[in-house]
Each structure stands twice: as structure tokens, then as C-alpha cells.
């Protein structure tokens, strides 16, 4: 394998031939070697045991065991169970293009050579690993297999490359991600479309929480959307089971992208649950309405200040456990003020503002759950959620499609100076 230098600021790393677009070398077919015939032993004529009159003894056939004796009548045969098969090679897929590169992997678009299906391959970054297979990758694969849902990206299989550090997760290919779609759209989504997208997101989050899975990185760039108005939750790199024993150090605080991080994590909480995902859902809900992120902070202190400005400073009534958090004593609270939700979202109904406030609630114990949010009156008032088939389609940047230029209307004809109109009174 060649060593490719990605640039002066990027350390060199080994890339597989599949990522470089090279085909797998077919092994040469070796010519069959001639097997020497066994030499016949010389038998002396005087040997009494070499009599030709001795009959040849044919081997006795082995008795075939009865299936009824090996298997119970109540238990099906072992052949009904799926066999344990090794992982397929990545060369069974044809590389088309690279989609994006994240902190935990590189995503490619590829085609299955056997079926012709277009899939997405996520190559796990294992080059710098010295402690074996990373726990984050195991959690991602386990979470994707445990949370199979119509609005969660489907995992197909895991394929391997030429070395132990080349492991790829094969998933369904989705045309868009919600963040890039919001940047190229000329206008924001309609209220009926926002309700449909939010219902799909809440159903996926409720399914994950029902299976004891915390996503811990919900944001618009991790929500994939196809051209049929359906979104899929993706990128479970930070997901984990929250029912497991937490351990001595507690849960890690380095989770959730800063703009979507809940205030309890910002203030150093080491124990948290599904409420951190619901805060992220509220930030996504606000981003769908505003067509831009709600909290565009450059650091954690600025993020806390922006939350205090929108929600007002926390109190013992709104957040009783605030003063117990590790970083609460290091922050001086601003003067008390009412929440600014109505000023921030003037074009949504009162039910929509109420749902937003219940998403963005200080106290995690009082924050709305996904199951409760699905039954909120906001979704049963006019305008009603739009059917996904009624959504418009957009060119896919991940598939290499480009937006077509608008048609230019022809210009009006320009009359020359010496042009004369022909009338019926003129002599021709």
C-alpha cells in the first residue's frame, strides 16, 4: 500500500486500495502440480502372505445416525439457525465518491457489485488505536443494531479491508443531511413540514430511549433526509446504554456538540439521562423554525450566557439542583428576567411556544419526554402535519448532483434604426 500525504497540516496515514479507487488483485491461478504416484512395494515370491488367492476385503459402510435420535421432536434441526459467517471484503463494493469526514470516521458512497444497491460506507478511524478495537465503534454498531426503526439509519453489515485497521460499517445511503439542506433552501420549511419532521424525529428518539440507548449527539447534521420527506437519525458514535453501571467516574461530559448541549452537562453534571437528548431536540426544533442554529456560541461560557438570556437565570424554583452542580459556584447569575421565547419565535402558535419551552427546560426532571411530546396539542392544531410524499425534492450534494441554473427568458427584440414596417398601403 502506498503512503499518501494529505497535506502539510494533516499527518500521513495509510489508505487502502479501495479508498484510492483501485481494484483488488485477483490471485494468479497456479498450474496444478503433478502428484507422484505411490510406489508399489515389492513383494517377494516367497512371502506366504502375498497369496493372490486371498480375497480383498471391502470397507464396511458406516451406519448413518438417525435424525430422530439426535434431535428432539420439539426442537427444530440445527440447519434452521443462521450459520456464523465471516465478514465480507470491502472490495465487494465499488467506490463512487467520498461524502464527508468526521471525528470518528470517513463516509463514502459505494455500489454493491452483486445487487447494484447504492450504500454508504463509514470507515472507522482505527489507525491511532493502541488499545484494540475502540469502545465507541462497538457502541455505535451495537446501538444501530438495537435501535432498528423506520427513522433510524439502517445498518446492513460490517465489511473489512486488507488490514485490521480497515473496518467499514455499511448503511443505507440517504440523499441529504438536514443542516446542508437548510443552507441551500431559499426559504424555511412550512409549519406543516416542520411538524412532520419533528414527529419523525420524536418517534426515533422515543424508540432509542425505549431500548435504553442515549444518542448524545443529536443535531441537524446527524439527521439524514431522503427525497420522500423522511428523516433518519444517524451517527451513533457517542451513543451508549444508560442502564449500564455508570462506574466510578460517572458519565463523560465530552458529549453533544456545543450548540446542542444541555445546561446540566455544561455545568459539569456526571449523571444524566434521556433529558440531554430532549434538549437537543428542542434546539433542532428552533433551528427548523429560524433556519439557523439557536445558540451559536464560540465557547461554553458564551453558551451558558446565551441560555440565560433566552430562558432567564435559573432559580431554586425552576431548577432546584442547580446549586449542587460542580460549576454552579463559579458562575455569577445575571439579574432576573422573564423568558424571551415569544420575542424569539413570533410566528408560531402558543402551542408551539409551549412545546419549545418544555423542550428547553432547566430542570431535567421536568423536561418533556419523547413519548409525551408526541401527544402534544401542537401537532393536532392547524396547519396539520404534511404527508411525507408531498415534500419537494432537492439535488443531492452527497451523490454529486448539482443544482440546475434557472432558465433565462429571451430578451425582447431590438428594432434597427432603418427598419420600416410593411403596411398594406405600401407598394411592394
Beta strands, then each sheet from edge to edge (+ up, - down):
strand 1: 3-4
strand 2: 13-14
strand 3: 93-101
strand 4: 105-112
strand 5: 118-124
strand 6: 155-160
strand 7: 167-172
strand 8: 176-177
strand 9: 213-214
strand 10: 223-225
strand 11: 231-233
strand 12: 240-241
sheet 1: 1+ 2-
sheet 2: 3+ 4- 5+ 7- 6+
sheet 3: 8+ 10- 11+
sheet 4: 9+ 12-
end
